[in-house]
Amino acid sequence: MILFIDTEHPDVLHHVELGPAHRIKVQVACDSFAAYAGQSCRPLPFGEATLGTIERLAPTAIVVGGNTTDWALFDLSSLQNLFETIRLAPVPILGICAGHQLIGYAHGAAWGGLGILRSGEIDPDPRFAPGLRKERGYLPVDLDPRCPLFRGLDDGATFFQSHYWQLSAAPKGFVVRASSPWTPIQAIERSDRFVFGVQFHPERCDDIHPHGAAVLRNFFALAARARRTD
């Protein structure tokens, strides 16, 4: 079983309109991960993501998802159990977008915004974080072919981006495995375990933009291999 940790803010989960829409989004993501992994996928709110829960559920892999809420609105103390789970859970972990940032932050890396748009820079989506630098839409990413997530992909593969926040540095014990012009840390890999973070959204893929599917297949193949060698 794959465990998908939902990192969305409780205010969204309990919102009369946003909540149902978010639950549909989570189910679509779980269905996608299940298809690529060949296993079932169970969602779990981040507040329930403890080491005890991980031990009881015994997933083969964990995916830490993204969210739509600014980090300034979170009480970071509510994320402490998730941080501990990210650091110590004995299964492969993939963080996506906010999940990527949480993996870095849990291991001591700083994070922050991409900054304010400079003179002459075009806002790719003024409805999303207006006035701020952001990556939005399907954009090329420079990949490190040594990363097992990117097996079979050429440098400059295209992935869906939707963020105005990023890791400011790679955490200790990790290496940077991908970059883009506005986001130097597009992917990180832990040196001693199968723990990865990607700033882009590999789950947002289709026949025209298939590269995200390769990342997911590669991750779940690693997780299956880790399970067989335990």
C-alpha positions as CSV (number, residue, x, y, z in Angstrom):
1,M,0.0,0.0,0.0
2,I,1.2,3.5,-0.9
3,L,0.5,6.2,1.7
4,F,-0.3,9.7,0.4
5,I,0.2,12.4,3.1
6,D,-2.2,15.3,2.5
7,T,-0.5,18.5,3.6
8,E,-3.4,20.9,2.9
9,H,-4.4,23.3,5.7
10,P,-7.3,22.3,7.9
11,D,-9.2,25.5,6.9
12,V,-9.3,24.2,3.4
13,L,-10.3,20.7,4.4
14,H,-13.3,22.0,6.4
15,H,-14.3,24.7,4.0
16,V,-17.9,24.2,2.7
17,E,-16.8,24.6,-1.0
18,L,-13.1,24.1,-1.0
19,G,-13.2,20.9,1.1
20,P,-15.2,18.7,-1.2
21,A,-13.2,19.9,-4.2
22,H,-9.9,19.1,-2.4
23,R,-11.1,15.7,-1.5
24,I,-11.8,14.9,-5.1
25,K,-8.3,16.2,-6.0
26,V,-6.8,13.9,-3.4
27,Q,-8.7,10.9,-4.6
28,V,-7.5,11.6,-8.2
29,A,-3.9,11.8,-7.0
30,C,-4.3,8.5,-5.0
31,D,-5.8,6.8,-8.1
32,S,-2.8,8.0,-10.2
33,F,-0.2,6.8,-7.7
34,A,-2.0,3.5,-7.3
35,A,-1.9,3.0,-11.1
36,Y,1.8,3.7,-11.4
37,A,2.7,1.7,-8.3
38,G,0.4,-1.3,-9.0
39,Q,-0.8,-1.1,-5.4
40,S,-3.6,0.6,-3.5
41,C,-3.0,4.2,-2.2
42,R,-4.4,5.6,1.0
43,P,-4.7,9.3,1.9
44,L,-3.7,10.5,5.3
45,P,-4.0,14.0,6.8
46,F,-0.6,15.4,7.8
47,G,-1.8,15.7,11.4
48,E,-2.1,11.9,11.6
49,A,1.3,11.2,10.1
50,T,3.2,9.8,13.1
51,L,5.8,7.1,13.2
52,G,3.4,5.0,15.1
53,T,0.9,5.3,12.3
54,I,3.5,4.5,9.7
55,E,4.5,1.4,11.7
56,R,0.9,0.2,12.0
57,L,0.0,0.8,8.3
58,A,3.3,-0.5,7.0
59,P,3.2,1.2,3.6
60,T,5.7,0.3,0.9
61,A,6.3,4.0,0.2
62,I,5.1,7.5,1.2
63,V,4.3,10.4,-1.0
64,V,4.1,13.8,0.7
65,G,1.8,16.0,-1.4
66,G,1.5,19.7,-2.1
67,N,-1.0,22.3,-0.8
68,T,-2.5,25.6,-1.8
69,T,-2.1,27.5,1.5
70,D,0.7,30.0,2.2
71,W,3.2,28.7,4.9
72,A,2.6,31.8,6.9
73,L,-0.9,30.5,7.7
74,F,0.4,27.3,9.2
75,D,1.2,26.7,12.8
76,L,4.6,24.9,12.2
77,S,4.2,23.2,15.6
78,S,1.3,21.2,14.0
79,L,3.9,19.8,11.5
80,Q,6.3,18.4,14.0
81,N,5.0,14.8,13.8
82,L,5.2,15.0,10.1
83,F,8.8,16.3,10.2
84,E,9.8,13.4,12.5
85,T,8.1,11.0,10.1
86,I,9.9,12.4,7.1
87,R,13.3,12.1,9.0
88,L,12.8,8.6,10.4
89,A,10.2,6.6,8.5
90,P,11.9,3.4,7.3
91,V,10.3,3.4,3.8
92,P,11.1,5.4,0.5
93,I,9.6,8.9,0.5
94,L,8.8,11.2,-2.4
95,G,7.9,14.8,-1.6
96,I,6.0,16.8,-4.3
97,C,6.0,20.6,-4.4
98,A,5.2,21.6,-0.8
99,G,6.2,18.0,0.2
100,H,9.6,18.7,-1.3
101,Q,9.9,21.9,0.7
102,L,8.8,20.0,3.9
103,I,11.5,17.4,3.4
104,G,14.1,20.1,3.1
105,Y,12.8,22.0,6.1
106,A,12.5,18.8,8.2
107,H,16.2,18.3,7.6
108,G,17.2,21.8,8.5
109,A,17.2,23.6,5.2
110,A,15.9,27.2,4.9
111,W,13.0,28.1,2.6
112,G,11.5,31.2,1.1
113,G,9.8,32.9,-1.8
114,L,11.1,33.3,-5.3
115,G,10.8,37.1,-4.7
116,I,9.0,40.0,-6.3
117,L,8.7,40.3,-10.0
118,R,11.4,42.6,-11.4
119,S,11.0,45.2,-14.1
120,G,10.3,43.6,-17.4
121,E,9.6,40.1,-16.0
122,I,6.2,38.7,-17.1
123,D,3.8,37.2,-14.6
124,P,2.8,33.8,-16.0
125,D,-0.5,33.7,-14.1
126,P,-1.5,37.0,-12.3
127,R,-4.4,35.1,-10.5
128,F,-1.8,33.0,-8.6
129,A,0.3,35.0,-6.1
130,P,0.0,38.2,-8.0
131,G,3.2,40.3,-8.2
132,L,5.4,37.5,-7.1
133,R,7.9,35.5,-9.1
134,K,6.6,32.0,-9.8
135,E,6.8,29.0,-12.0
136,R,3.5,28.1,-13.4
137,G,2.6,25.6,-16.2
138,Y,4.6,23.0,-18.1
139,L,8.3,24.1,-18.1
140,P,11.7,22.5,-18.8
141,V,13.8,21.3,-15.9
142,D,17.6,20.5,-16.1
143,L,18.0,17.0,-14.7
144,D,21.0,15.1,-13.2
145,P,21.0,11.7,-14.9
146,R,22.7,10.1,-11.9
147,C,19.4,10.4,-10.0
148,P,17.4,7.2,-10.2
149,L,14.2,9.2,-10.4
150,F,15.2,10.4,-13.8
151,R,16.2,7.2,-15.4
152,G,15.3,7.2,-19.1
153,L,14.7,10.9,-19.2
154,D,16.7,13.4,-21.2
155,D,18.0,16.7,-19.7
156,G,15.4,19.4,-20.2
157,A,12.4,17.2,-19.6
158,T,9.2,19.2,-19.1
159,F,7.1,19.0,-15.9
160,F,4.1,20.9,-14.5
161,Q,5.1,23.7,-12.1
162,S,2.9,25.7,-9.7
163,H,4.9,27.4,-6.9
164,Y,6.2,30.8,-5.7
165,W,8.1,29.2,-2.7
166,Q,11.2,27.2,-2.7
167,L,14.1,25.7,-0.8
168,S,16.9,28.2,-0.3
169,A,19.5,25.5,0.1
170,A,19.8,21.7,0.0
171,P,19.6,20.1,3.5
172,K,22.7,18.4,4.9
173,G,22.9,14.8,3.7
174,F,21.1,15.6,0.4
175,V,22.3,16.4,-3.1
176,V,20.6,18.6,-5.6
177,R,19.4,16.6,-8.6
178,A,17.6,19.1,-10.8
179,S,17.3,22.9,-11.4
180,S,15.5,25.5,-13.4
181,P,16.4,29.2,-14.1
182,W,14.2,30.5,-11.3
183,T,14.4,27.5,-8.9
184,P,18.0,26.2,-8.5
185,I,16.7,23.3,-6.3
186,Q,14.1,21.5,-8.3
187,A,14.9,18.1,-6.9
188,I,16.9,16.7,-3.9
189,E,18.0,13.1,-3.1
190,R,19.1,11.9,0.4
191,S,22.5,10.3,0.2
192,D,21.9,7.3,2.5
193,R,18.2,6.4,1.8
194,F,15.5,6.5,-0.9
195,V,14.2,10.0,0.1
196,F,13.5,12.4,-2.7
197,G,11.9,15.8,-3.2
198,V,10.7,17.4,-6.4
199,Q,9.5,20.9,-6.7
200,F,7.4,20.1,-9.8
201,H,4.3,18.0,-10.0
202,P,5.0,14.6,-11.7
203,E,1.4,13.6,-11.2
204,R,0.3,16.3,-13.6
205,C,1.2,14.4,-16.7
206,D,-0.6,13.3,-19.9
207,D,0.2,12.0,-23.4
208,I,1.6,15.4,-24.4
209,H,3.6,15.8,-21.2
210,P,4.6,12.3,-20.2
211,H,7.8,12.9,-18.3
212,G,6.2,13.0,-14.9
213,A,4.9,9.5,-15.4
214,A,8.4,8.3,-15.8
215,V,9.4,9.9,-12.5
216,L,6.6,8.2,-10.7
217,R,7.3,4.8,-12.2
218,N,11.0,5.1,-11.3
219,F,10.1,6.0,-7.7
220,F,7.7,3.2,-7.2
221,A,10.1,0.7,-8.8
222,L,12.8,1.8,-6.3
223,A,10.2,1.4,-3.5
224,A,9.4,-2.1,-4.7
225,R,13.1,-3.0,-4.9
226,A,13.6,-1.7,-1.4
227,R,10.8,-3.8,-0.1
228,R,12.2,-7.0,-1.7
229,T,15.6,-6.4,-0.1
230,D,14.3,-5.8,3.5
